[in-house]
Amino acid sequence: MIDAKPYFVFEGKATRSEYWAINLLSYFSLIVSGVISAVIAMSGILGALVGVVLMLMCCLVVAWLIIVVTVKRCRDIGINPLFTLSLLIPYIAFIPFIVFGCLKSEKKDVNTPH
């Protein structure tokens, strides 16, 4: 069974594969929930309310997951986690998104004391 708890806390680091997996699954889940919400919303006024609430909940969970995995990824590549805020800049957010996913993990020297 997959333990989802590490993906909701800011502790630790995220590898490139974790970063891409979480982001791709998050965007895929947004598409699926958008389609489901649209279908539910077509059933009337109550359905529209349920559809909006469903989509809003999915957006909040996805936003949280993306922020958490990006903070962990910044920590893994050795840059300040505040660079996660660059994902909030309109029109150019895709640049840091791609860069965070492509940079290699920071290597630690095994001879240095902790």
Backbone bond lengths (Angstrom), bond angles and torsions (degrees), N, CA, C in turn:
res aa  C-N    CA-C-N  psi(-1)  N-CA   C-N-CA  omega(-1)  CA-C   N-CA-C  phi
1 M - - - 1.447 - - 1.530 109.07 -
2 I 1.297 116.65 140.85 1.464 122.72 -179.13 1.520 109.19 -83.65
3 D 1.329 115.98 131.06 1.447 121.90 177.70 1.527 108.15 -91.37
4 A 1.331 117.01 112.87 1.461 121.61 -175.88 1.525 112.81 -84.69
5 K 1.329 118.04 -12.08 1.463 120.83 -176.08 1.523 113.75 -56.89
6 P 1.353 119.70 -42.36 1.472 118.14 -179.15 1.529 114.13 -60.91
7 Y 1.308 117.72 -19.53 1.453 120.22 -178.05 1.525 112.52 -87.68
8 F 1.328 117.56 -0.40 1.451 120.68 179.37 1.531 112.83 -116.25
9 V 1.331 117.38 2.49 1.467 121.31 178.14 1.529 109.24 -119.87
10 F 1.320 115.84 151.83 1.461 121.11 -174.53 1.519 114.20 -84.65
11 E 1.315 118.69 0.72 1.456 121.54 -177.69 1.522 110.90 -81.71
12 G 1.320 116.16 146.18 1.453 121.10 175.23 1.517 113.20 96.39
13 K 1.321 113.81 -167.81 1.458 121.71 -178.52 1.518 109.29 -129.62
14 A 1.335 115.94 161.31 1.462 121.47 178.59 1.524 109.04 -126.54
15 T 1.306 116.52 130.36 1.455 121.12 177.61 1.528 109.49 -75.47
16 R 1.333 115.27 172.20 1.469 119.24 177.74 1.516 111.34 -59.70
17 S 1.340 116.65 -43.14 1.459 119.65 -177.80 1.526 111.76 -65.72
18 E 1.332 117.66 -37.72 1.464 120.25 176.40 1.532 110.53 -65.16
19 Y 1.324 115.28 -43.09 1.467 120.51 -179.76 1.528 110.75 -58.73
20 W 1.340 116.51 -50.43 1.457 119.53 -178.58 1.523 111.64 -67.80
21 A 1.321 117.26 -38.93 1.467 120.32 -179.26 1.521 111.05 -63.04
22 I 1.312 117.04 -47.60 1.468 120.17 -179.70 1.521 110.66 -63.88
23 N 1.321 117.50 -44.00 1.461 119.95 -179.60 1.531 111.94 -64.57
24 L 1.309 117.45 -46.30 1.460 119.80 -179.45 1.528 112.04 -65.70
25 L 1.336 116.88 -42.38 1.463 119.52 177.14 1.527 111.48 -65.40
26 S 1.320 116.85 -35.20 1.463 120.38 178.73 1.524 111.40 -65.35
27 Y 1.326 116.55 -46.10 1.461 118.86 179.94 1.531 111.67 -68.77
28 F 1.318 116.85 -35.10 1.464 120.15 175.86 1.529 110.26 -64.67
29 S 1.327 117.51 -41.56 1.468 120.23 179.58 1.529 110.94 -66.88
30 L 1.339 117.43 -32.36 1.469 119.47 175.25 1.526 111.71 -64.39
31 I 1.318 115.81 -40.25 1.471 119.50 178.94 1.527 110.02 -64.98
32 V 1.324 116.36 -46.67 1.463 120.17 -178.95 1.526 110.81 -63.85
33 S 1.326 117.47 -46.01 1.464 119.04 179.74 1.524 111.57 -66.82
34 G 1.318 117.60 -30.89 1.466 119.99 175.51 1.515 111.98 -65.10
35 V 1.322 116.62 -42.39 1.467 120.39 177.72 1.522 110.46 -65.49
36 I 1.333 116.53 -45.38 1.466 120.09 179.57 1.522 110.48 -63.23
37 S 1.317 117.40 -42.75 1.466 120.88 178.47 1.520 111.72 -62.66
38 A 1.315 116.88 -39.09 1.469 120.43 178.96 1.517 110.70 -65.77
39 V 1.313 117.27 -41.49 1.469 120.59 179.02 1.526 110.31 -65.32
40 I 1.322 116.84 -43.36 1.471 120.32 178.23 1.520 110.35 -64.64
41 A 1.329 117.19 -39.04 1.467 121.28 -177.39 1.520 112.50 -65.57
42 M 1.320 117.39 -22.94 1.469 120.25 179.93 1.524 113.01 -75.16
43 S 1.322 117.37 -6.78 1.457 119.71 -175.93 1.519 113.81 -88.49
44 G 1.280 118.81 4.51 1.460 120.69 177.05 1.511 111.79 129.74
45 I 1.320 115.41 -171.45 1.458 121.26 -174.66 1.520 111.69 -67.63
46 L 1.334 117.98 -40.41 1.456 120.67 177.37 1.528 110.47 -67.68
47 G 1.317 116.00 -39.38 1.458 120.39 176.91 1.521 111.69 -63.52
48 A 1.328 116.67 -36.52 1.465 120.62 178.06 1.525 110.35 -64.29
49 L 1.321 116.28 -40.86 1.454 120.14 178.77 1.526 110.88 -65.73
50 V 1.321 116.48 -44.61 1.465 120.62 178.66 1.535 110.00 -63.60
51 G 1.329 117.47 -41.18 1.458 121.51 179.00 1.515 112.64 -62.23
52 V 1.315 116.70 -41.77 1.466 120.98 179.28 1.527 110.59 -66.84
53 V 1.327 116.72 -42.96 1.466 120.25 179.47 1.528 110.23 -64.10
54 L 1.329 117.55 -43.14 1.461 121.62 178.16 1.529 111.01 -60.06
55 M 1.307 117.06 -45.77 1.461 120.92 -179.04 1.535 111.05 -66.84
56 L 1.317 116.71 -39.39 1.462 120.65 178.92 1.527 110.85 -64.21
57 M 1.322 117.63 -43.30 1.468 120.70 178.56 1.522 110.94 -63.49
58 C 1.315 116.79 -42.15 1.460 120.19 178.77 1.532 110.74 -64.38
59 C 1.304 117.65 -41.35 1.473 121.28 178.87 1.523 111.43 -62.87
60 L 1.324 117.52 -40.70 1.463 120.44 179.33 1.526 111.65 -65.79
61 V 1.327 116.71 -43.28 1.466 119.85 178.77 1.523 110.57 -64.65
62 V 1.323 117.32 -44.02 1.461 121.13 -179.59 1.525 110.71 -65.11
63 A 1.315 118.12 -42.16 1.464 120.80 178.69 1.528 110.44 -61.66
64 W 1.327 116.69 -43.34 1.460 120.14 178.97 1.527 110.79 -62.52
65 L 1.330 117.31 -46.03 1.471 120.89 179.44 1.523 111.93 -60.13
66 I 1.315 116.81 -43.63 1.464 120.18 -178.92 1.521 110.76 -66.25
67 I 1.316 117.86 -40.87 1.463 120.46 178.18 1.528 110.63 -64.42
68 V 1.329 116.60 -45.46 1.470 120.22 -179.13 1.521 111.14 -62.17
69 V 1.328 117.45 -48.26 1.466 119.33 -177.26 1.529 110.95 -68.22
70 T 1.312 118.69 -30.38 1.460 120.65 177.77 1.525 111.12 -71.89
71 V 1.319 117.42 -39.78 1.475 120.15 175.82 1.529 109.64 -61.62
72 K 1.327 116.50 -44.37 1.465 120.12 178.50 1.519 111.29 -64.07
73 R 1.331 116.66 -38.65 1.463 120.53 179.82 1.526 110.55 -66.78
74 C 1.331 117.92 -40.62 1.469 120.96 176.82 1.523 110.29 -60.58
75 R 1.315 116.37 -41.32 1.455 120.43 177.81 1.526 110.81 -63.47
76 D 1.332 117.31 -38.01 1.461 122.02 -178.38 1.529 112.11 -69.32
77 I 1.328 117.37 -35.22 1.460 119.25 -178.70 1.527 112.22 -89.67
78 G 1.329 116.70 -2.00 1.457 120.76 172.79 1.514 115.40 87.26
79 I 1.320 117.71 24.44 1.464 119.53 175.78 1.528 109.25 -116.52
80 N 1.314 115.53 164.72 1.448 121.83 -178.19 1.532 110.21 -63.16
81 P 1.332 118.22 129.46 1.468 120.58 179.22 1.524 114.30 -61.16
82 L 1.331 118.06 -14.98 1.464 119.64 176.97 1.537 112.08 -66.08
83 F 1.331 116.82 -15.63 1.459 119.66 175.53 1.526 111.43 -64.03
84 T 1.320 117.54 -12.90 1.455 121.85 175.12 1.528 110.38 -59.46
85 L 1.308 116.75 -30.45 1.465 120.82 179.55 1.521 112.24 -62.83
86 S 1.329 117.04 -19.61 1.465 119.76 178.30 1.528 111.84 -65.73
87 L 1.334 117.02 -18.34 1.463 120.00 176.95 1.528 112.23 -73.02
88 L 1.311 117.04 -10.64 1.460 120.95 -179.82 1.523 113.23 -92.04
89 I 1.329 117.66 -3.87 1.462 121.59 -178.98 1.532 108.85 -81.13
90 P 1.319 116.94 119.73 1.470 119.14 -178.73 1.530 112.24 -62.00
91 Y 1.303 115.66 147.96 1.467 126.50 173.79 1.527 115.20 73.53
92 I 1.334 118.42 -24.28 1.465 117.93 -179.96 1.529 112.15 -119.89
93 A 1.313 118.18 6.43 1.466 121.57 -177.93 1.522 111.81 -62.95
94 F 1.321 117.51 -24.25 1.466 119.59 -179.43 1.528 111.65 -68.45
95 I 1.332 117.93 -23.95 1.473 120.65 -179.29 1.534 110.73 -67.86
96 P 1.356 119.34 -55.50 1.468 116.96 177.00 1.528 112.48 -64.92
97 F 1.321 117.41 -30.34 1.464 121.03 176.67 1.524 110.66 -57.46
98 I 1.318 117.25 -46.96 1.465 121.97 179.22 1.528 110.85 -70.39
99 V 1.341 116.58 -42.26 1.469 120.44 -178.11 1.522 110.61 -62.84
100 F 1.334 118.06 -45.23 1.462 120.95 179.27 1.524 110.76 -59.62
101 G 1.302 116.75 -35.37 1.451 120.12 -178.86 1.514 114.29 -78.82
102 C 1.321 117.88 -17.06 1.469 120.61 -176.22 1.522 114.33 -102.23
103 L 1.316 118.75 -23.91 1.455 120.74 -178.21 1.526 111.33 -67.37
104 K 1.326 115.16 145.02 1.464 120.42 178.86 1.524 109.86 -77.88
105 S 1.314 115.02 156.44 1.459 120.96 177.55 1.515 110.43 -65.32
106 E 1.313 115.72 149.86 1.458 121.48 178.81 1.527 108.82 -72.69
107 K 1.315 115.64 133.28 1.466 120.60 178.14 1.524 108.89 -88.05
108 K 1.317 115.87 135.31 1.462 120.52 176.82 1.514 108.98 -103.62
109 D 1.309 115.46 142.25 1.468 121.14 177.94 1.533 107.44 -79.91
110 V 1.317 116.13 121.39 1.475 120.39 -176.96 1.520 112.24 -72.09
111 N 1.298 119.00 -14.62 1.465 121.51 -178.16 1.527 113.33 -87.87
112 T 1.310 118.14 -11.48 1.453 120.07 -178.83 1.530 109.46 -84.67
113 P 1.335 117.12 139.70 1.477 119.86 178.21 1.527 110.11 -72.55
114 H 1.324 115.84 154.06 1.470 121.12 -178.99 1.490 110.62 -88.23
